Amino acid sequence: MQGLLTRIRRWLDAGRRLDFLGPLAFRIFLAPIFILAGWSKLSGVTDTASYFQFLGIPAPLLMAYLAGLTELVGGILLIAGAAVRLVAVPLMFTMLVAAGTAHWDKGWHVLPEQQLTVPWEWREDLIEGAAERRAMARTLLRRHGNYDWLTETGSITILKNGIEFAATYFLMLLSLFFTGAGRLSVDHFVARRLASG
């Protein structure tokens, strides 16, 4: 038994040669999300500011520019693997603000799952209400619309818009903050250059 455990440990230790894949995967996943979100905020900055004002965020126009620039520039730096640990901090902050202002009152789930996927959902009432409204929307669309065409590329749902995505992105950024960008990054090459020179 001990021999088997030793072989498993050696196999797992050998996998550390590929430890750059985790941070790289997080960076590739997060970068386009932040780039597109930042670009969207900046290209419609007055609409973004109006929404921020509706959410009660102070200095909404300034915050719209700051959030948009943070996400756009942060996403670009993530994909390059440049200043990743540094840029993770303001990006995590934007996720905390988004979760607290735009999503918290809607609970955890983004979509109103019929069966809870996490035990900490605090707005089950919205899930039940969304299921009722989705059933009504389907009935109306079957009766008065071309339901087959409408659902050809996906089913009809009601967006609950909870903190699930913001929390997930926060946790991914937190991991990048602690691990750094990994070996396949500008950060790694700069660090090697500084260490050798």
Secondary structure, 3 states (H helix, E strand, C coil): CHHHHHHHHHHHHHHHHHCCHHHHHHHHHHHHHHHHHHHHHHHCHHHHHHHHHHHCCCCHHHHHHHHHHHHHHHHHHHHHCCCHHHHHHHHHHHHHHHHHHHHHHHCCCCCCCCCCCCCCCCCHHHHHHHHHHHHHHHHHHHHHCCHHHHCCCCCCCCCCCCCHHHHHHHHHHHHHHHHCCCCCCHHHHHHHHHHHC
